[in-house]
Amino acid sequence: MNRLTAEDIKAKLALGEDGTDWTKIEATTEADIEASIKNDPDDIAGEPDWTKAVIGVPARKEHINIRIDHDVLDWFRGRGKGYQTMMNNVLRAFVQTRQQTEKAKPWIK
């Protein structure tokens, strides 16, 4: 990788050496752009599913110490960055299903 300073970049731009293939860009048609978008694996096909969208600011998190079984913690950590958020989401889903059950059948707790 060739690193350039800000001064090097300014000098290249002044000489018209920005590295952009303007001939290729000018030859690109709208159909080419549409095809590129269609073939992009990261592009969302159609309208996103907004049914699970949450409106507003997330609830404030509270810092606690908790004891978790080693194998359970390893499983969540194995999912990578954000594993604590995932654990919180699992607990939230559990609480929400219990709350729904309690509303529907208040005699069950």
N, C-alpha and C positions, 0 to 999 in steps of 0.2 A: 504494500500500500504506500502510495506516495503522498506525504503530508505537505500541505501548503500553508503558508502564513497568510494572514489577511492582506498583507501588502502584495504577496505573490498573486493572490486571487484578483485584487484590484488591477494589477498590471496586466494579467491575462484578459480580463474583461475589457480593458482599454484597448487592447490589440485585437479584440474580437475573438479571442480564444476561450470561449466559455464552455467548450466541449459538447455543445448541443448540435445535433445533426439536423439543421434547419431544412435541408433538402428532403429528408425523410419525413419530417413533420409536415411540411407544405404538401407533400404527396399523399398524406394520410387523408382518406375520405371519411365521411360520417359513417358509412357502412363498416369501414375498418374499425372505427372506434366502438360502434355498437357490437360488433363481433368480439372485440377484445373484452368488453364488459361482460358479454354473455359467457365467454370462456373463463372468466375469472372465478377461481374456486372460492374466493372470499366474498364474492358478491352475494347478497341476499336475494334469492329468487322470490319475487312477489312481495306482498306487504308483510311486514314483521307481525308476529303474534303478540298483540298488546294485552291479551287477557290477564297476564300475570304481572303487568307493569304496576309499579308502586308509585303513587303520587306523594310528593312531599319529601321532607327531610328524614333520613333514617333515624330510628330511635337512638338515644344516647346509650352507649355501651358502658357497662360497669366492669371495672377491673376486679377480678376475684382470683382466688387460688382454688383449684379443684383437683381432686384425685380421679384419674381416668385409668382404666385397665390398660396395661402396656400394649397389648395387641390391638386394642381399639384405637389408641393414639397413633400407633405405627400405621394403621390402615389410613387414617385421615392424613397423616403427614406424608404418606406415600402418594397422595393426590397432588402434592406440590404446594406452591405458594397459594395462600388463601385458605389453608386447611382449617384455621380457626373460624373463619367466616362460614365455611361449609358446616362445621360442627354447630355453629349458632343456627344456621338455616335448618338443620335436621331437628334440633331442639324446638325451634319455632314451629315447624310443621307438626311436630308431636303435640305441642301445646294447643295449636289451632284446632286440630282434630278433636282433642279433649274438650275444648271450649264449645265446639259445635255439638258434640254429644251431650254436654251438660245443658245446652239451650234446648235441644230437641227432647231430651229425657232428663229433666232436672232431678229425678230420684236416683239416677245412676252417677256415682262419683268414683 
